Amino acid sequence: MSTVNPQPLWQPTAERIAEARITRFQAWAAEHHGAPADGGYAALHRWSVEELETFWKAVTEWFDVRFTTPYERVLGDRSMPGAQWFPGATLNYAEHALRAADSRADEPALLHVDETHDPRPVTWADLRRQVGSLAAELRALGVRPGDRVSGYLPNIPEAVVALLATAAVGGVWTSCAPDFGARSVLDRFQQVEPVVLFTVDGYRYGGKEHDRREIVAELRRELPTLRAVVHIPLLGTDAPDGALEWSALTAADTAPVFEQVPFAHPLWVLYSSGTTGLPKAIVQSQGGILVEHLKQLGLHCDLGPEDRFFWYTSTGWMMWNFLVSGLLTGTTVVLYDGSPGHPDTGAQWRIAERTGATLYGTSAAYVMACRKAGVHPSRDHDLSAVKCVATTGSPLPPDGFRWLHDEVRHDLWIASVSGGTDVCSCFAGAVPTLPVHVGELQAPCLGTDLQSWDPSGKPLTDEVGELVVTNPMPSMPIHFWNDPDGSRYHDSYFDTYPGVWRHGDWITLTSRGSVVIHGRSDSTLNRQGVRMGSADIYEAVERLPEIKESLVVGIEQPDGGYWMPLFVHLAPGATLDDDLTDRIRKTIRTQLSPRHVPDEIIEVPGIPHTLTGKRIEVPVKRLLQGTPLEKAVNPGSIDNLDLLAHYQELARTRP
C-alpha cells in the first residue's frame, strides 16, 4: 500500500489530548515507573511492549486493582501458550465492577432500552443489591468456584446481574442469545456442562414477540448437569414446572460476598463462530479480563464515571462481555435489546441520542447500511454527547469513515477497532490522542506487540502480512474447555510461528504507526502471487448502489488453476445485466487490481453469515470444492442455512 501520509480525517485538539486519561497515565507512569514522558503515544506503546511487566504493574496501580493476596511477580512464565500472569494473587472481577456503588449509589449503572427506545435506569445501589441477593441464592443452590452457570438471555439487566453474581461466587459464566436455536446453544453449553441455566420465555425483535419456551424445554432435557433453572418472564408467562422465579432470587437486601479467586481462575467461556465444527470453548480468567479491560476501556476508550457506553451487541458475542466491563471504569452501560433497525435503519442513532451515549459502538455493516439508506444522524438527532463512534466486526471501509465524518460531526473521533473473541479485546484501534486516517485503525494497543509478518517470520512495514502478537496478553485464553492436552488451543494460534500468536488476519502496519485490516488470511485471495483480503473487494464492490452485499472466495483447482467467483446479493429492483457486470469488473480493476477481477459474477438470494454477523467465506469455499454440507459447516452456527443450498447446487452443477 502507499506510504504517503495523507491528511488525517480527524485530529484531536491540544485540549482533548491534555484531558485524555491516557495522557495522565503516561505522565504518572513516567514519574513512578520510568515510562517516557515525551514522544506521545508511540513512545508509550514502545515502552509498554519492551517493559511488559512494568507496564502491567503500572496498569494495576493506576486503576487501583485490589489484590487480596499479593502477587509474587507480574509474569511468572511469559511463554505462549501458557503465560502465567500475577501468580499468587487473588481478587474478584465482580467486586471491581461494583465499586462505584460506594460513591454513586443513586446514579445509573445501567440504562436498559428496548424497542420503545425509552431508557430505564438501574442504579449502582440496586445493581449491587441484586447481585448480592442472587450470589447468596447461587451459593444456597450449591454453586461452587469453578461451576459453570449459563444464560439463554437477551441483552437485559438480568443478564448483567447473573454474570456478576456468578463471578462473585467464583463460578464460570457462559451465555447465548435467545435467537440462537436449540442445536446452536447445545453445541456450546453441552461442552461446559452448566449446573444452572437462566432463561427467558421469549424475546422481542423487529416489533414481534418470539416465544422460546419450547427451546428452553429442550435445553432442560439435553443438559443433564442442570441443578436449577431460573425463569425470567420477559413475555409475562408463568414459570414452567420445576423452575425458580427470578424475582424471588433477587429480592433480598443482601450485600454481595465476593469469593477471592486466583488471578487465573476462569471467569467466562466464550465461543468461536464454529462454522466448520463444534465451536471452540474459549476460557478467559478473572484477573486477565479485569486488567485487560481496565486498560482497553479506561485508557483506549477514555471511559470514566461521567460517560455513557452503548455498543449494539447480543449476549452471544464477545462485545457484550466487553460492554459489561464498562462498569469497571464506573461508566453507565447502555443495554439495548431489540433489532438494530427497528422501526427504521436509523434506530441506533435514536438510542444514542436518548441515552446520552458518549461512546457509541456498532458494526461496520450497520454504518454502511445507514450510508446506503440515506440516513442523516446529525440532522435528525441531537448527538452532541457522542464523543466517539467505534466500529468492529469487520473493517470499516473508507467510505464509512467519510460518511461518519460528514453525517455525524466533523470533530467526531472515529475508532475502527479489531481484536477477537479469542482475547475478548482489541489488538489495535482506539487512541484518543492520535489522528484518524481514512480506512485505518489508529494504532496497536498498549502492551500488545502487534506485528505484520511474512511467511518466514520477517516483520513487514507498509506491506500486507499475517497479524501476529509476539508477547502474551493477560486476556489470552487460559485454555479451551475439553482440550486436556492443549493441542486444539496450540493448533488454533501457534502452529505457524512457534511461540507467537497468529490470529488469522491480513494486516498492514504503516510507517506512521497505523494499522489496516484486509480480512481473514485463511480466505485470502492469492492470484499470481499477489495477495488481497476479501474486505478490500467488499469495500469497492459495495459502493455500487445495486449491490446490497457480496461474498468472494478463491479456490485452488486440481489442474493448478485458480477460480475466483464473486457472489452478489442485489438491492431491490436491481438486475445483474451486462452493464452492472461490466461496472463491477471495472471497479475492481481500476480501484484494486486487474489480477483480482473475478472469473464469474453470480447472483445469489443472500449472503450467509455466522450468528454474530460475519460472512462465512471458508465454508462456502469448501462447499464449492465439493465438501458435503455437513462437513463444510456447522449448521447451528449459520444465520440462514437455506442460503447454503445455492452454493451446494452450484458446486454440483458446475463443470
Salt bridges, closest charged atoms under 4 A:
GLU53 OE2 - ARG73 NH2 2.76
GLU61 OE1 - HIS33 NE2 2.73
GLU61 OE2 - LYS57 NZ 2.71
ASP64 OD2 - ARG99 NH1 3.84
GLU95 OE2 - ARG66 NH1 2.81
GLU107 OE1 - ARG104 NE 2.88
ASP114 OD2 - ARG120 NH2 3.06
GLU115 OE1 - HIS342 NE2 3.72
ASP118 OD1 - ARG354 NH2 2.55
ASP126 OD1 - ARG129 NH2 3.03
ASP147 OD2 - ARG227 NH2 3.51
ASP187 OD1 - ARG183 NE 3.14
GLU209 OE2 - ARG204 NE 3.23
ASP211 OD2 - ARG213 NH2 2.63
GLU259 OE1 - ARG139 NH2 3.79
GLU292 OE2 - LYS295 NZ 2.93
ASP302 OD1 - ARG21 NH1 3.54
GLU306 OE2 - ARG21 NH2 2.78
ASP307 OD1 - LYS387 NZ 3.06
ASP344 OD2 - ARG350 NH2 3.09
GLU353 OE1 - HIS381 ND1 3.05
ASP380 OD1 - ARG379 NE 2.88
ASP399 OD2 - ARG371 NH2 3.28
ASP399 OD1 - ARG402 NH1 3.01
ASP399 OD2 - ARG543 NE 2.65
GLU407 OE1 - HIS376 ND1 3.01
ASP411 OD1 - ARG409 NE 2.65
ASP422 OD1 - HIS503 NE2 3.87
GLU440 OE2 - ARG512 NH2 2.43
GLU466 OE2 - ARG502 NH1 3.38
ASP491 OD1 - HIS490 ND1 3.26
ASP505 OD1 - ARG520 NH1 3.15
ASP522 OD1 - ARG520 NE 3.80
ASP536 OD2 - HIS518 ND1 3.20
GLU539 OE2 - ARG543 NH2 2.73
GLU542 OE2 - ARG615 NH1 2.59
GLU546 OE2 - ARG583 NH2 2.64
GLU549 OE2 - HIS609 NE2 2.72
GLU549 OE2 - ARG615 NH1 3.96
GLU556 OE1 - LYS621 NZ 3.50
ASP579 OD2 - ARG583 NE 3.20
ASP599 OD1 - ARG527 NH2 3.04
GLU600 OE2 - ARG654 NE 3.75
ASP639 OD2 - HIS609 ND1 3.10
GLU649 OE2 - ARG652 NH2 2.62
